[in-house]
Amino acid sequence: QVQLVESGGGLVQAGGSLRLSCAASRTIRGIYVMGWYRQSPGKQRELVATITGGGITNYADSVKGRFTISRENGKNTVALHMNGLESEDTAVYYCWLRWGVEYWGKGTLVTVSS
């Protein structure tokens, strides 16, 4: 079992920046994908960004050039650096891990005021 704990959400003005962090309860090794999804009210959960164990990244078109995903502190923490935030980025952001099976964090709320 792996627990994922997110931190770093909050309220920010449009154009501002936030950094989200996700810590796994154990070191992740081997073949895995870790990343972030988000869900806005009335919308389906959507992929934001992922990173593989080999460091390959993938981004939703809507965040390319503004968000950066990175691994920190070895292989059990993933961060999402968000710049140029827009009101459309307002959502609950969930940390996600696929390591054989899927794991989800409980989410952290990001609110962007216009």
KOLGU-4560 file (N, C-alpha, C; in nm, 3 decimals, padded with zeros to 5 digits):
<recs>
<n_xx: 00.083 n_yy: -00.120 n_zz: 00.000 ca_xx: 00.000 ca_yy: 00.000 ca_zz: 00.000 c_xx: 00.086 c_yy: 00.125 c_zz: 00.000 mol: A seq: 1 type: GLN>
<n_xx: 00.037 n_yy: 00.227 n_zz: -00.068 ca_xx: 00.105 ca_yy: 00.355 ca_zz: -00.074 c_xx: 00.004 c_yy: 00.465 c_zz: -00.044 mol: A seq: 2 type: VAL>
<n_xx: 00.039 n_yy: 00.552 n_zz: 00.048 ca_xx: -00.043 ca_yy: 00.671 ca_zz: 00.073 c_xx: 00.023 c_yy: 00.790 c_zz: 00.003 mol: A seq: 3 type: GLN>
<n_xx: -00.060 n_yy: 00.873 n_zz: -00.058 ca_xx: -00.013 ca_yy: 00.994 ca_zz: -00.125 c_xx: -00.071 c_yy: 01.114 c_zz: -00.052 mol: A seq: 4 type: LEU>
<n_xx: 00.015 n_yy: 01.207 n_zz: -00.014 ca_xx: -00.029 ca_yy: 01.325 ca_zz: 00.060 c_xx: 00.011 c_yy: 01.451 c_zz: -00.015 mol: A seq: 5 type: VAL>
<n_xx: -00.090 n_yy: 01.529 n_zz: -00.055 ca_xx: -00.064 ca_yy: 01.652 ca_zz: -00.128 c_xx: -00.052 c_yy: 01.771 c_zz: -00.032 mol: A seq: 6 type: GLU>
<n_xx: 00.019 n_yy: 01.871 n_zz: -00.077 ca_xx: 00.027 ca_yy: 01.998 ca_zz: -00.003 c_xx: 00.054 c_yy: 02.111 c_zz: -00.103 mol: A seq: 7 type: SER>
<n_xx: 00.025 n_yy: 02.233 n_zz: -00.058 ca_xx: 00.061 ca_yy: 02.349 ca_zz: -00.139 c_xx: -00.053 c_yy: 02.421 c_zz: -00.207 mol: A seq: 8 type: GLY>
<n_xx: -00.174 n_yy: 02.371 n_zz: -00.196 ca_xx: -00.286 ca_yy: 02.440 ca_zz: -00.257 c_xx: -00.318 c_yy: 02.569 c_zz: -00.185 mol: A seq: 9 type: GLY>
<n_xx: -00.406 n_yy: 02.648 n_zz: -00.243 ca_xx: -00.446 ca_yy: 02.772 ca_zz: -00.180 c_xx: -00.508 c_yy: 02.868 c_zz: -00.278 mol: A seq: 10 type: GLY>
<n_xx: -00.518 n_yy: 02.993 n_zz: -00.235 ca_xx: -00.578 ca_yy: 03.099 ca_zz: -00.315 c_xx: -00.468 c_yy: 03.186 c_zz: -00.375 mol: A seq: 11 type: LEU>
<n_xx: -00.480 n_yy: 03.212 n_zz: -00.504 ca_xx: -00.380 ca_yy: 03.293 ca_zz: -00.572 c_xx: -00.450 c_yy: 03.379 c_zz: -00.677 mol: A seq: 12 type: VAL>
<n_xx: -00.395 n_yy: 03.494 n_zz: -00.705 ca_xx: -00.452 ca_yy: 03.580 ca_zz: -00.808 c_xx: -00.410 c_yy: 03.531 c_zz: -00.947 mol: A seq: 13 type: GLN>
<n_xx: -00.492 n_yy: 03.561 n_zz: -01.044 ca_xx: -00.460 ca_yy: 03.525 ca_zz: -01.182 c_xx: -00.324 c_yy: 03.583 c_zz: -01.219 mol: A seq: 14 type: ALA>
<n_xx: -00.245 n_yy: 03.501 n_zz: -01.287 ca_xx: -00.110 ca_yy: 03.540 ca_zz: -01.323 c_xx: -00.006 c_yy: 03.498 c_zz: -01.222 mol: A seq: 15 type: GLY>
<n_xx: -00.051 n_yy: 03.454 n_zz: -01.106 ca_xx: 00.040 ca_yy: 03.415 ca_zz: -01.000 c_xx: 00.090 c_yy: 03.273 c_zz: -01.014 mol: A seq: 16 type: GLY>
<n_xx: 00.163 n_yy: 03.228 n_zz: -00.912 ca_xx: 00.225 ca_yy: 03.096 ca_zz: -00.913 c_xx: 00.196 c_yy: 03.020 c_zz: -00.784 mol: A seq: 17 type: SER>
<n_xx: 00.194 n_yy: 02.889 n_zz: -00.795 ca_xx: 00.182 ca_yy: 02.800 ca_zz: -00.680 c_xx: 00.267 c_yy: 02.677 c_zz: -00.706 mol: A seq: 18 type: LEU>
<n_xx: 00.310 n_yy: 02.614 n_zz: -00.598 ca_xx: 00.382 ca_yy: 02.488 ca_zz: -00.608 c_xx: 00.308 c_yy: 02.383 c_zz: -00.527 mol: A seq: 19 type: ARG>
<n_xx: 00.266 n_yy: 02.277 n_zz: -00.593 ca_xx: 00.205 ca_yy: 02.164 ca_zz: -00.525 c_xx: 00.310 c_yy: 02.055 c_zz: -00.504 mol: A seq: 20 type: LEU>
<n_xx: 00.298 n_yy: 01.983 n_zz: -00.395 ca_xx: 00.390 ca_yy: 01.874 ca_zz: -00.366 c_xx: 00.310 c_yy: 01.751 c_zz: -00.326 mol: A seq: 21 type: SER>
<n_xx: 00.361 n_yy: 01.635 n_zz: -00.364 ca_xx: 00.296 ca_yy: 01.509 ca_zz: -00.329 c_xx: 00.403 c_yy: 01.414 c_zz: -00.276 mol: A seq: 22 type: CYS>
<n_xx: 00.383 n_yy: 01.368 n_zz: -00.155 ca_xx: 00.478 ca_yy: 01.276 ca_zz: -00.093 c_xx: 00.415 c_yy: 01.139 c_zz: -00.082 mol: A seq: 23 type: ALA>
<n_xx: 00.486 n_yy: 01.040 n_zz: -00.131 ca_xx: 00.443 ca_yy: 00.901 ca_zz: -00.116 c_xx: 00.497 c_yy: 00.845 c_zz: 00.014 mol: A seq: 24 type: ALA>
<n_xx: 00.424 n_yy: 00.751 n_zz: 00.069 ca_xx: 00.460 ca_yy: 00.697 ca_zz: 00.201 c_xx: 00.577 c_yy: 00.600 c_zz: 00.196 mol: A seq: 25 type: SER>
<n_xx: 00.619 n_yy: 00.564 n_zz: 00.075 ca_xx: 00.734 ca_yy: 00.478 ca_zz: 00.061 c_xx: 00.807 c_yy: 00.512 c_zz: -00.067 mol: A seq: 26 type: ARG>
<n_xx: 00.932 n_yy: 00.472 n_zz: -00.078 ca_xx: 01.009 ca_yy: 00.498 ca_zz: -00.198 c_xx: 00.955 c_yy: 00.414 c_zz: -00.313 mol: A seq: 27 type: THR>
<n_xx: 00.933 n_yy: 00.483 n_zz: -00.425 ca_xx: 00.879 ca_yy: 00.418 ca_zz: -00.543 c_xx: 00.994 c_yy: 00.378 c_zz: -00.634 mol: A seq: 28 type: ILE>
<n_xx: 01.001 n_yy: 00.250 n_zz: -00.671 ca_xx: 01.109 ca_yy: 00.202 ca_zz: -00.757 c_xx: 01.051 c_yy: 00.126 c_zz: -00.875 mol: A seq: 29 type: ARG>
<n_xx: 01.137 n_yy: 00.112 n_zz: -00.977 ca_xx: 01.096 ca_yy: 00.031 ca_zz: -01.091 c_xx: 01.012 c_yy: 00.109 c_zz: -01.190 mol: A seq: 30 type: GLY>
<n_xx: 00.914 n_yy: 00.040 n_zz: -01.246 ca_xx: 00.830 ca_yy: 00.099 ca_zz: -01.350 c_xx: 00.708 c_yy: 00.165 c_zz: -01.286 mol: A seq: 31 type: ILE>
<n_xx: 00.696 n_yy: 00.295 n_zz: -01.302 ca_xx: 00.583 ca_yy: 00.365 ca_zz: -01.245 c_xx: 00.559 c_yy: 00.495 c_zz: -01.321 mol: A seq: 32 type: TYR>
<n_xx: 00.441 n_yy: 00.549 n_zz: -01.303 ca_xx: 00.406 ca_yy: 00.682 ca_zz: -01.351 c_xx: 00.342 c_yy: 00.755 c_zz: -01.235 mol: A seq: 33 type: VAL>
<n_xx: 00.383 n_yy: 00.877 n_zz: -01.215 ca_xx: 00.330 ca_yy: 00.958 ca_zz: -01.105 c_xx: 00.292 c_yy: 01.093 c_zz: -01.162 mol: A seq: 34 type: MET>
<n_xx: 00.188 n_yy: 01.152 n_zz: -01.106 ca_xx: 00.150 ca_yy: 01.282 ca_zz: -01.161 c_xx: 00.032 c_yy: 01.345 c_zz: -01.092 mol: A seq: 35 type: GLY>
<n_xx: -00.033 n_yy: 01.435 n_zz: -01.166 ca_xx: -00.142 ca_yy: 01.516 ca_zz: -01.112 c_xx: -00.262 c_yy: 01.514 c_zz: -01.207 mol: A seq: 36 type: TRP>
<n_xx: -00.378 n_yy: 01.502 n_zz: -01.147 ca_xx: -00.505 ca_yy: 01.521 ca_zz: -01.214 c_xx: -00.575 c_yy: 01.635 c_zz: -01.143 mol: A seq: 37 type: TYR>
<n_xx: -00.678 n_yy: 01.690 n_zz: -01.207 ca_xx: -00.758 ca_yy: 01.793 ca_zz: -01.142 c_xx: -00.904 c_yy: 01.777 c_zz: -01.180 mol: A seq: 38 type: ARG>
<n_xx: -00.989 n_yy: 01.830 n_zz: -01.092 ca_xx: -01.133 ca_yy: 01.825 ca_zz: -01.116 c_xx: -01.196 c_yy: 01.956 c_zz: -01.073 mol: A seq: 39 type: GLN>
<n_xx: -01.264 n_yy: 02.019 n_zz: -01.168 ca_xx: -01.338 ca_yy: 02.142 ca_zz: -01.141 c_xx: -01.484 c_yy: 02.106 c_zz: -01.119 mol: A seq: 40 type: SER>
<n_xx: -01.558 n_yy: 02.193 n_zz: -01.050 ca_xx: -01.700 ca_yy: 02.165 ca_zz: -01.026 c_xx: -01.775 c_yy: 02.141 c_zz: -01.157 mol: A seq: 41 type: PRO>
<n_xx: -01.849 n_yy: 02.032 n_zz: -01.161 ca_xx: -01.929 ca_yy: 02.001 ca_zz: -01.278 c_xx: -01.852 c_yy: 01.941 c_zz: -01.394 mol: A seq: 42 type: GLY>
<n_xx: -01.724 n_yy: 01.918 n_zz: -01.375 ca_xx: -01.643 ca_yy: 01.863 ca_zz: -01.483 c_xx: -01.581 c_yy: 01.729 c_zz: -01.442 mol: A seq: 43 type: LYS>
<n_xx: -01.541 n_yy: 01.652 n_zz: -01.542 ca_xx: -01.473 ca_yy: 01.526 ca_zz: -01.514 c_xx: -01.328 c_yy: 01.551 c_zz: -01.471 mol: A seq: 44 type: GLN>
<n_xx: -01.276 n_yy: 01.456 n_zz: -01.398 ca_xx: -01.136 ca_yy: 01.464 ca_zz: -01.359 c_xx: -01.050 c_yy: 01.454 c_zz: -01.485 mol: A seq: 45 type: ARG>
<n_xx: -00.950 n_yy: 01.539 n_zz: -01.494 ca_xx: -00.865 ca_yy: 01.541 ca_zz: -01.614 c_xx: -00.718 c_yy: 01.537 c_zz: -01.576 mol: A seq: 46 type: GLU>
<n_xx: -00.640 n_yy: 01.480 n_zz: -01.667 ca_xx: -00.496 ca_yy: 01.473 ca_zz: -01.647 c_xx: -00.435 c_yy: 01.612 c_zz: -01.659 mol: A seq: 47 type: LEU>
<n_xx: -00.340 n_yy: 01.641 n_zz: -01.571 ca_xx: -00.266 ca_yy: 01.767 ca_zz: -01.579 c_xx: -00.124 c_yy: 01.742 c_zz: -01.628 mol: A seq: 48 type: VAL>
<n_xx: -00.053 n_yy: 01.654 n_zz: -01.556 ca_xx: 00.086 ca_yy: 01.625 ca_zz: -01.593 c_xx: 00.128 c_yy: 01.496 c_zz: -01.527 mol: A seq: 49 type: ALA>
<n_xx: 00.216 n_yy: 01.422 n_zz: -01.595 ca_xx: 00.271 ca_yy: 01.299 ca_zz: -01.539 c_xx: 00.420 c_yy: 01.292 c_zz: -01.564 mol: A seq: 50 type: THR>
<n_xx: 00.486 n_yy: 01.208 n_zz: -01.485 ca_xx: 00.628 ca_yy: 01.183 ca_zz: -01.503 c_xx: 00.653 c_yy: 01.036 c_zz: -01.475 mol: A seq: 51 type: ILE>
<n_xx: 00.732 n_yy: 00.973 n_zz: -01.561 ca_xx: 00.760 ca_yy: 00.831 ca_zz: -01.544 c_xx: 00.884 c_yy: 00.813 c_zz: -01.456 mol: A seq: 52 type: THR>
<n_xx: 00.908 n_yy: 00.689 n_zz: -01.419 ca_xx: 01.028 ca_yy: 00.658 ca_zz: -01.343 c_xx: 01.155 c_yy: 00.696 c_zz: -01.418 mol: A seq: 53 type: GLY>
<n_xx: 01.147 n_yy: 00.696 n_zz: -01.550 ca_xx: 01.262 ca_yy: 00.733 ca_zz: -01.632 c_xx: 01.271 c_yy: 00.882 c_zz: -01.658 mol: A seq: 54 type: GLY>
<n_xx: 01.177 n_yy: 00.959 n_zz: -01.604 ca_xx: 01.183 ca_yy: 01.103 ca_zz: -01.617 c_xx: 01.110 c_yy: 01.161 c_zz: -01.737 mol: A seq: 55 type: GLY>
<n_xx: 01.035 n_yy: 01.078 n_zz: -01.808 ca_xx: 00.960 ca_yy: 01.129 ca_zz: -01.923 c_xx: 00.834 c_yy: 01.198 c_zz: -01.874 mol: A seq: 56 type: ILE>
<n_xx: 00.812 n_yy: 01.318 n_zz: -01.922 ca_xx: 00.699 ca_yy: 01.398 ca_zz: -01.877 c_xx: 00.592 c_yy: 01.409 c_zz: -01.985 mol: A seq: 57 type: THR>
<n_xx: 00.470 n_yy: 01.434 n_zz: -01.939 ca_xx: 00.358 ca_yy: 01.452 ca_zz: -02.029 c_xx: 00.267 c_yy: 01.557 c_zz: -01.969 mol: A seq: 58 type: ASN>
<n_xx: 00.216 n_yy: 01.647 n_zz: -02.052 ca_xx: 00.133 ca_yy: 01.757 ca_zz: -02.003 c_xx: 00.004 c_yy: 01.768 c_zz: -02.085 mol: A seq: 59 type: TYR>
<n_xx: -00.101 n_yy: 01.812 n_zz: -02.017 ca_xx: -00.221 ca_yy: 01.850 ca_zz: -02.090 c_xx: -00.191 c_yy: 01.974 c_zz: -02.172 mol: A seq: 60 type: ALA>
<n_xx: -00.254 n_yy: 01.984 n_zz: -02.288 ca_xx: -00.229 ca_yy: 02.099 ca_zz: -02.375 c_xx: -00.257 c_yy: 02.231 c_zz: -02.303 mol: A seq: 61 type: ASP>
<n_xx: -00.357 n_yy: 02.230 n_zz: -02.217 ca_xx: -00.399 ca_yy: 02.354 ca_zz: -02.150 c_xx: -00.295 c_yy: 02.408 c_zz: -02.052 mol: A seq: 62 type: SER>
<n_xx: -00.198 n_yy: 02.326 n_zz: -02.012 ca_xx: -00.100 ca_yy: 02.372 ca_zz: -01.913 c_xx: 00.042 c_yy: 02.375 c_zz: -01.968 mol: A seq: 63 type: VAL>
<n_xx: 00.061 n_yy: 02.329 n_zz: -02.091 ca_xx: 00.195 ca_yy: 02.328 ca_zz: -02.150 c_xx: 00.253 c_yy: 02.469 c_zz: -02.151 mol: A seq: 64 type: LYS>
<n_xx: 00.378 n_yy: 02.478 n_zz: -02.111 ca_xx: 00.445 ca_yy: 02.607 ca_zz: -02.107 c_xx: 00.421 c_yy: 02.686 c_zz: -01.980 mol: A seq: 65 type: GLY>
<n_xx: 00.324 n_yy: 02.642 n_zz: -01.898 ca_xx: 00.294 ca_yy: 02.713 ca_zz: -01.773 c_xx: 00.325 c_yy: 02.628 c_zz: -01.651 mol: A seq: 66 type: ARG>
<n_xx: 00.301 n_yy: 02.497 n_zz: -01.662 ca_xx: 00.322 ca_yy: 02.406 ca_zz: -01.549 c_xx: 00.443 c_yy: 02.319 c_zz: -01.576 mol: A seq: 67 type: PHE>
<n_xx: 00.513 n_yy: 02.283 n_zz: -01.467 ca_xx: 00.627 ca_yy: 02.192 ca_zz: -01.477 c_xx: 00.618 c_yy: 02.088 c_zz: -01.367 mol: A seq: 68 type: THR>
<n_xx: 00.630 n_yy: 01.962 n_zz: -01.406 ca_xx: 00.628 ca_yy: 01.853 ca_zz: -01.308 c_xx: 00.772 c_yy: 01.807 c_zz: -01.286 mol: A seq: 69 type: ILE>
<n_xx: 00.804 n_yy: 01.775 n_zz: -01.161 ca_xx: 00.940 ca_yy: 01.731 ca_zz: -01.131 c_xx: 00.939 c_yy: 01.635 c_zz: -01.014 mol: A seq: 70 type: SER>
<n_xx: 01.043 n_yy: 01.554 n_zz: -01.007 ca_xx: 01.060 ca_yy: 01.465 ca_zz: -00.894 c_xx: 01.160 c_yy: 01.527 c_zz: -00.799 mol: A seq: 71 type: ARG>
<n_xx: 01.134 n_yy: 01.514 n_zz: -00.672 ca_xx: 01.221 ca_yy: 01.573 ca_zz: -00.572 c_xx: 01.246 c_yy: 01.471 c_zz: -00.462 mol: A seq: 72 type: GLU>
<n_xx: 01.351 n_yy: 01.493 n_zz: -00.387 ca_xx: 01.383 ca_yy: 01.407 ca_zz: -00.273 c_xx: 01.385 c_yy: 01.259 c_zz: -00.312 mol: A seq: 73 type: ASN>
<n_xx: 01.455 n_yy: 01.232 n_zz: -00.418 ca_xx: 01.462 ca_yy: 01.093 ca_zz: -00.461 c_xx: 01.340 c_yy: 01.058 c_zz: -00.542 mol: A seq: 74 type: GLY>
<n_xx: 01.278 n_yy: 00.947 n_zz: -00.511 ca_xx: 01.169 ca_yy: 00.900 ca_zz: -00.595 c_xx: 01.037 c_yy: 00.892 c_zz: -00.520 mol: A seq: 75 type: LYS>
<n_xx: 01.021 n_yy: 00.962 n_zz: -00.409 ca_xx: 00.894 ca_yy: 00.951 ca_zz: -00.341 c_xx: 00.821 c_yy: 01.084 c_zz: -00.330 mol: A seq: 76 type: ASN>
<n_xx: 00.868 n_yy: 01.187 n_zz: -00.397 ca_xx: 00.801 ca_yy: 01.317 ca_zz: -00.396 c_xx: 00.796 c_yy: 01.374 c_zz: -00.537 mol: A seq: 77 type: THR>
<n_xx: 00.678 n_yy: 01.420 n_zz: -00.574 ca_xx: 00.660 ca_yy: 01.484 ca_zz: -00.703 c_xx: 00.600 c_yy: 01.622 c_zz: -00.680 mol: A seq: 78 type: VAL>
<n_xx: 00.654 n_yy: 01.720 n_zz: -00.751 ca_xx: 00.606 ca_yy: 01.857 ca_zz: -00.739 c_xx: 00.545 c_yy: 01.904 c_zz: -00.870 mol: A seq: 79 type: ALA>
<n_xx: 00.452 n_yy: 01.996 n_zz: -00.859 ca_xx: 00.393 ca_yy: 02.060 ca_zz: -00.977 c_xx: 00.409 c_yy: 02.210 c_zz: -00.958 mol: A seq: 80 type: LEU>
<n_xx: 00.494 n_yy: 02.269 n_zz: -01.041 ca_xx: 00.517 ca_yy: 02.412 ca_zz: -01.037 c_xx: 00.422 c_yy: 02.477 c_zz: -01.136 mol: A seq: 81 type: HIS>
<n_xx: 00.335 n_yy: 02.563 n_zz: -01.087 ca_xx: 00.232 ca_yy: 02.624 ca_zz: -01.170 c_xx: 00.255 c_yy: 02.774 c_zz: -01.180 mol: A seq: 82 type: MET>
<n_xx: 00.277 n_yy: 02.821 n_zz: -01.301 ca_xx: 00.298 ca_yy: 02.963 ca_zz: -01.327 c_xx: 00.188 c_yy: 03.014 c_zz: -01.420 mol: A seq: 83 type: ASN>
<n_xx: 00.171 n_yy: 03.144 n_zz: -01.422 ca_xx: 00.071 ca_yy: 03.202 ca_zz: -01.510 c_xx: -00.068 c_yy: 03.146 c_zz: -01.488 mol: A seq: 84 type: GLY>
<n_xx: -00.105 n_yy: 03.131 n_zz: -01.362 ca_xx: -00.233 ca_yy: 03.068 ca_zz: -01.331 c_xx: -00.350 c_yy: 03.149 c_zz: -01.383 mol: A seq: 85 type: LEU>
<n_xx: -00.450 n_yy: 03.076 n_zz: -01.429 ca_xx: -00.572 ca_yy: 03.135 ca_zz: -01.485 c_xx: -00.692 c_yy: 03.087 c_zz: -01.405 mol: A seq: 86 type: GLU>
<n_xx: -00.802 n_yy: 03.160 n_zz: -01.416 ca_xx: -00.922 ca_yy: 03.120 ca_zz: -01.340 c_xx: -00.966 c_yy: 02.978 c_zz: -01.378 mol: A seq: 87 type: SER>
<n_xx: -00.939 n_yy: 02.939 n_zz: -01.503 ca_xx: -00.976 ca_yy: 02.804 ca_zz: -01.548 c_xx: -00.894 c_yy: 02.695 c_zz: -01.480 mol: A seq: 88 type: GLU>
<n_xx: -00.788 n_yy: 02.732 n_zz: -01.412 ca_xx: -00.706 ca_yy: 02.634 ca_zz: -01.340 c_xx: -00.764 c_yy: 02.603 c_zz: -01.202 mol: A seq: 89 type: ASP>
<n_xx: -00.866 n_yy: 02.675 n_zz: -01.162 ca_xx: -00.930 ca_yy: 02.649 ca_zz: -01.033 c_xx: -00.987 c_yy: 02.508 c_zz: -01.031 mol: A seq: 90 type: THR>
<n_xx: -00.943 n_yy: 02.429 n_zz: -00.933 ca_xx: -00.985 ca_yy: 02.289 ca_zz: -00.925 c_xx: -00.926 c_yy: 02.225 c_zz: -00.800 mol: A seq: 91 type: ALA>
<n_xx: -00.976 n_yy: 02.107 n_zz: -00.772 ca_xx: -00.909 ca_yy: 02.022 ca_zz: -00.674 c_xx: -00.804 c_yy: 01.939 c_zz: -00.749 mol: A seq: 92 type: VAL>
<n_xx: -00.681 n_yy: 01.947 n_zz: -00.705 ca_xx: -00.570 ca_yy: 01.877 ca_zz: -00.770 c_xx: -00.538 c_yy: 01.750 c_zz: -00.691 mol: A seq: 93 type: TYR>
<n_xx: -00.535 n_yy: 01.639 n_zz: -00.763 ca_xx: -00.512 ca_yy: 01.509 ca_zz: -00.702 c_xx: -00.378 c_yy: 01.452 c_zz: -00.747 mol: A seq: 94 type: TYR>
<n_xx: -00.303 n_yy: 01.403 n_zz: -00.651 ca_xx: -00.181 ca_yy: 01.329 ca_zz: -00.683 c_xx: -00.220 c_yy: 01.187 c_zz: -00.723 mol: A seq: 95 type: CYS>
<n_xx: -00.149 n_yy: 01.130 n_zz: -00.818 ca_xx: -00.183 ca_yy: 00.999 ca_zz: -00.874 c_xx: -00.055 c_yy: 00.921 c_zz: -00.897 mol: A seq: 96 type: TRP>
<n_xx: -00.064 n_yy: 00.792 n_zz: -00.872 ca_xx: 00.048 ca_yy: 00.702 ca_zz: -00.893 c_xx: -00.004 c_yy: 00.573 c_zz: -00.954 mol: A seq: 97 type: LEU>
<n_xx: 00.061 n_yy: 00.528 n_zz: -01.060 ca_xx: 00.035 ca_yy: 00.395 ca_zz: -01.112 c_xx: 00.163 c_yy: 00.314 c_zz: -01.095 mol: A seq: 98 type: ARG>
<n_xx: 00.158 n_yy: 00.222 n_zz: -01.002 ca_xx: 00.273 ca_yy: 00.136 ca_zz: -00.968 c_xx: 00.218 c_yy: -00.004 c_zz: -00.950 mol: A seq: 99 type: TRP>
<n_xx: 00.192 n_yy: -00.064 n_zz: -01.063 ca_xx: 00.117 ca_yy: -00.190 ca_zz: -01.061 c_xx: -00.030 c_yy: -00.159 c_zz: -01.055 mol: A seq: 100 type: GLY>
<n_xx: -00.072 n_yy: -00.099 n_zz: -00.948 ca_xx: -00.211 ca_yy: -00.055 ca_zz: -00.932 c_xx: -00.210 c_yy: 00.097 c_zz: -00.917 mol: A seq: 101 type: VAL>
<n_xx: -00.330 n_yy: 00.155 n_zz: -00.917 ca_xx: -00.340 ca_yy: 00.300 ca_zz: -00.905 c_xx: -00.364 c_yy: 00.344 c_zz: -00.762 mol: A seq: 102 type: GLU>
<n_xx: -00.302 n_yy: 00.455 n_zz: -00.727 ca_xx: -00.321 ca_yy: 00.517 ca_zz: -00.597 c_xx: -00.357 c_yy: 00.663 c_zz: -00.619 mol: A seq: 103 type: TYR>
<n_xx: -00.441 n_yy: 00.716 n_zz: -00.530 ca_xx: -00.484 ca_yy: 00.856 ca_zz: -00.538 c_xx: -00.466 c_yy: 00.924 c_zz: -00.404 mol: A seq: 104 type: TRP>
<n_xx: -00.427 n_yy: 01.051 n_zz: -00.408 ca_xx: -00.431 ca_yy: 01.132 ca_zz: -00.289 c_xx: -00.571 c_yy: 01.185 c_zz: -00.266 mol: A seq: 105 type: GLY>
<n_xx: -00.589 n_yy: 01.258 n_zz: -00.156 ca_xx: -00.721 ca_yy: 01.309 ca_zz: -00.122 c_xx: -00.751 c_yy: 01.442 c_zz: -00.190 mol: A seq: 106 type: LYS>
<n_xx: -00.648 n_yy: 01.505 n_zz: -00.246 ca_xx: -00.668 ca_yy: 01.629 ca_zz: -00.321 c_xx: -00.635 c_yy: 01.753 c_zz: -00.241 mol: A seq: 107 type: GLY>
<n_xx: -00.598 n_yy: 01.857 n_zz: -00.315 ca_xx: -00.572 ca_yy: 01.988 ca_zz: -00.255 c_xx: -00.635 c_yy: 02.092 c_zz: -00.346 mol: A seq: 108 type: THR>
<n_xx: -00.704 n_yy: 02.190 n_zz: -00.285 ca_xx: -00.781 ca_yy: 02.287 ca_zz: -00.362 c_xx: -00.692 c_yy: 02.404 c_zz: -00.406 mol: A seq: 109 type: LEU>
<n_xx: -00.700 n_yy: 02.434 n_zz: -00.534 ca_xx: -00.635 ca_yy: 02.552 ca_zz: -00.590 c_xx: -00.744 c_yy: 02.645 c_zz: -00.642 mol: A seq: 110 type: VAL>
<n_xx: -00.744 n_yy: 02.767 n_zz: -00.592 ca_xx: -00.842 ca_yy: 02.866 ca_zz: -00.635 c_xx: -00.769 c_yy: 02.985 c_zz: -00.694 mol: A seq: 111 type: THR>
<n_xx: -00.802 n_yy: 03.017 n_zz: -00.818 ca_xx: -00.739 ca_yy: 03.130 ca_zz: -00.885 c_xx: -00.844 c_yy: 03.239 c_zz: -00.903 mol: A seq: 112 type: VAL>
<n_xx: -00.819 n_yy: 03.353 n_zz: -00.842 ca_xx: -00.913 ca_yy: 03.465 ca_zz: -00.850 c_xx: -00.876 c_yy: 03.556 c_zz: -00.966 mol: A seq: 113 type: SER>
<n_xx: -00.979 n_yy: 03.601 n_zz: -01.036 ca_xx: -00.954 ca_yy: 03.687 ca_zz: -01.152 c_xx: -00.962 c_yy: 03.834 c_zz: -01.115 mol: A seq: 114 type: SER>
</recs>
